[in-house]
Amino acid sequence: MSLDKMRNIGIMAHIDAGKTTTTERILYYTGKIHKIGEIDDGQATMDWMAQEQERGITICSAATTTYWRDHQINIIDTPGHVDFTAEVERSLRVLDGAVAVICAVDGVQPQTETVWKQADEFNVPRLCFMNKMDRIGADFFGSMADVQEKFGIEPLALQIPIGEGPDFEGVIDLLNMKEIRWHEDDEGETFDVTDVDGSRLDQANEWREKLIETVAGADDALMEVYLEGGDISVDQLKKAIRAGTISRAYVPFVMGSARHNQGVQPLIDAIVDYLPCPTDIPAAKGTKIKKDVEESVEVPCDASKMPLGLVFKIQYDREMGPLCYVRMYSGKIQSGTQIYNVNKKKRERVNRILRMHANKTEPCDSISAGDIGVFIGLKLAQTGDTIGSEAFTVLLEQPKFPQPVISVALEPESMSEKDKMNETLEILSREDPTFTSHEDAETGQLIISGMGELHLDVLVTRMRDDFGVKCQVGAPQVTYRESVSGTGSATEEFSRVLAGKENNAGLTIEVCQREQGSGNSYEVTCKHSEVPEEIMDAIQNGFISALSSGIKYGYPCTDVGIKVTAIKYDELTSTTFAFEACAAQAFDKACEAASPVILEPVMNVDIVCPKEFVGPASSQLSQRGGNIMGQDSKISGEIIHAQAPMANMFGFTTNLRSATQGRASFSMEFSHFQLKVGGLSSY
C-alpha cells in the first residue's frame, strides 16, 4: 500500500458522545465486520475487554485496520473518560489525523475540551462529526458555533441538515449540491441521492457560498478564481479543503446519527479525502545520541531509510505475552529479525508482527514507515521506547504522561498470592504508564496509584478477573508530591570496603526549585570526559531512584532541578555501586538545605446539574475548599467549572446527589500540584 493511500486516524470525544458506536459503523460499512455490535448490549467489536462491555465505556484504545476506496485506514478508538486520559495522550502522539465526535445536543462537553487541547499540543489535523442529529434538542449550527467559540477554530460545514431532532431526514451535501437520505431497512448501507428540494435551495446556496469563501480565503489560487467570478470545480474544492484541513486553517464538519446508521459513509469519504497521509505531515523529530552528544534530527517518513519506530502502547495477552503497538516512522522491520531498543540500549528479537482488528489478529511479514502494527517477542520494551538499529541511535520524543493522584493499599489474601500479585502489577504498569506501585517503607504495605477511583477500580477488577489474583483493597488515599522551595548544595564522599575491595566516590551537587508543572531536570555542568559511561549512568540512576523515594515522607519528588558541579573519580577504586549510593546521599543532604515542601494534587471539577440546583451544588463544592472558575449553560443543564484539592473530594458523589435529588453528576481530572498548607500533620 503506497503511503498516500494510508490514513492513521483516531476517534476522540467526550464520554458517551458516540466514538465507539461511530467506529462500529465505519467497520460495518467498510466490510470489516458483518454485524453491527451495540455498546448497550455489550456487543461492540472495539470494546472487547469484559469490563468495557459491562460498564459500557471504552478503557483501552483498540486499534484496527480497514479499507475504503483502495485506501488503508488504521483506526484507534480512544476512551472518553478522564481517568483514561493517558490512553488518549499516547494515541494522539502517533496519529496523523483525528475525528472529533461532537454531540449535536450538548455541543462541547468538558472532556471534549481536554482531548481537543491534547490534539492541539501534537498539531493533529482533525474533522468533526456532529453525532446524534436525530435526538431531541439537536442543533447542528448552534453546536458548530460552540466549537468555534470554545476552540477559536474556523468551522467549515461540508453539509447542512434536512430537519433536526426527531425530524432529521438526511443531509445536503454542499460540494455536490445533493440531498442524501439513508434507508432504514438495510441498516443505512444504501442511500438515495437526489437534487436539492426547491424549499431548501436558498439555504443550501447560502452555505455553499460560505464554504467557498472560507476555502478560497486559505488558498491564493482559488481566491483569484473566486474574485474573478470563475467556476470552481468540486475537485478543485476538495483539493483545497484537504490542504486547509492539513494546515489547520479550518475544521471541516459532517454530521449524522451513528446509532441510527445515518451519515457514516460521507464521514469515511471525508477521512480519505481530507485527513493527511503519513507524508503530508511534518517529519518526526528525534534526538540523535553520539558519544554523549545530543543533536536534534528530523526523521522523514521513508521505507528505504534506517528503521525507527515508537512503542506507543503495550497490552498483555495470556497466550502471546506483551503485545507492543508500534508506529513506524522510518525504514522497515521484518518479523524474525533483531531490533535495537534505543532507550534500554539492548537488542531484542521480533518473533512475529501482527495487524490488529480490535482483539483479532492477522499476521504480517513486515511493517514499513507510516504504518502501525503489533510486535510480539519484545520482553523489555515499555510505552514510549524507540526501537530501530544500532547504526541509527535516534530517540523519538517520549509521550508525557500525567502523574498519578490517588492511591489504595493492596494486600494479597495469602503469602502464596504475593508473587503472583507482584508479577501482575509489573504487567499492568508496563501497559499503563499512569499506574504505579511501591511498598510503603514504614508499614510494608503495597500501595498502587492511578488517575482516579474508576481507574484503580478497573485495574483491581482486571487483577482479580483476568489474572486471578486474590487481594484485599484499602480505602483510597491522596498521592502527594515532595519538592523544594529554595536552593541547596551538598558535597558528599562515599567510601566503603566490601569483600576486600574499596568502593570510593565523590560528588558535589546543587538542587533548586523549578517552575510548577515543569517536572524534574538533571544536568552535569562539570567536565566529565574521563569518567566512564557506566559511572555517569550510575550517578543518573542514583538520582532517579532518590527522586522517586522522596525527601522526608517517601512521596515522589516533582519540579526539582539537579546539577552535578564536581565529580571525584578514581579509576582504581571508584565503582558504579559507590557513585549510585553517593548520588542518593548527596541528594538527601542538598534537599534538606533547600527547604523541602509537600505538594497536593488539585483537580479540575465539572458539575452538570439542572439550573435550580446550581446553588446547592456550588455550596457542596465550596464546603470542600473548591473554587468556582465559571459556568456554562447547555441543553443538558448548567455546567459548573471549578478546582478543588483531591483530598477533599472523597465521598463527594453521595453528598452531591443528596443535595440535588440525584440530578447532578460530575467529572474530575488532574490539574496541577500546589503547596499544601500545614504539611501532613492533620492526616
Number of C-alpha atoms within 10 A of each C-alpha: 10 9 19 15 17 23 26 24 27 27 27 30 31 24 18 17 25 25 27 31 24 24 21 25 29 24 23 18 22 16 13 16 16 10 16 19 19 18 23 13 10 19 17 23 24 27 29 18 19 13 18 19 21 14 13 19 20 26 25 23 23 23 23 23 19 18 19 18 10 10 16 20 22 22 26 26 28 29 28 27 22 23 22 23 24 24 26 27 21 23 24 28 22 25 24 26 28 25 22 24 28 29 27 29 24 20 26 26 20 22 21 22 16 18 23 19 13 18 23 15 12 14 18 26 25 29 25 25 27 28 29 29 29 24 17 15 16 24 23 27 14 14 19 21 18 16 21 16 12 10 14 11 14 17 19 24 23 22 27 21 21 15 15 19 17 12 12 20 18 25 24 24 21 22 17 14 17 17 22 22 19 21 13 13 8 10 17 19 16 14 16 11 15 12 12 20 12 9 8 12 14 12 12 22 14 11 18 21 13 14 22 20 17 20 24 22 16 17 17 12 11 21 19 13 13 16 10 9 9 11 10 14 10 12 10 11 18 16 12 21 28 20 20 22 22 24 17 18 20 23 22 23 24 24 28 28 23 25 19 17 22 29 26 26 20 17 20 19 13 21 22 22 13 23 27 28 21 24 16 15 17 13 16 15 16 19 17 18 15 11 8 9 8 13 11 13 15 14 20 19 24 20 19 11 15 19 24 31 29 27 26 25 26 24 17 14 10 8 6 10 14 24 22 26 24 26 26 27 29 24 21 21 26 16 19 15 12 16 20 21 26 22 17 13 11 13 16 17 16 18 14 19 26 22 21 20 20 20 14 11 13 10 13 15 11 15 25 24 25 28 24 28 24 26 24 19 19 20 13 13 23 23 22 23 22 28 31 26 18 16 9 17 22 27 25 25 15 17 19 12 14 16 22 21 27 22 24 22 19 19 18 18 12 9 10 9 15 16 12 16 22 15 11 19 20 14 16 21 18 21 22 22 23 22 24 18 19 15 13 13 11 8 7 9 14 16 19 25 24 26 24 21 16 14 19 20 14 14 20 20 14 18 19 14 13 14 14 14 21 17 16 11 14 11 9 17 17 20 23 24 26 26 28 26 19 16 19 20 21 19 19 19 18 19 16 12 10 8 6 7 10 14 19 23 26 20 22 21 22 20 27 23 21 20 12 12 13 11 12 18 14 14 11 15 11 12 10 14 9 8 14 12 13 11 19 17 13 20 24 20 18 23 22 17 15 22 22 16 18 20 23 14 14 17 19 18 24 25 21 24 20 23 17 20 16 16 22 15 19 13 10 9 14 19 19 20 16 23 30 24 21 25 29 21 20 25 27 18 18 24 28 17 17 19 15 20 20 23 22 21 23 23 22 20 26 24 22 25 23 17 13 11 19 19 11 14 23 18 15 16 22 15 10 16 15 22 17 17 12 10 15 10 14 17 12 14 19 20 24 20 19 20 22 22 23 27 20 15 18 14 8 13 14 10 13 24 15 13 16 19 9 13 14 21 15 16 16 23 23 23 16 18 23 16 16 15 10 9 12 10 5 5 5
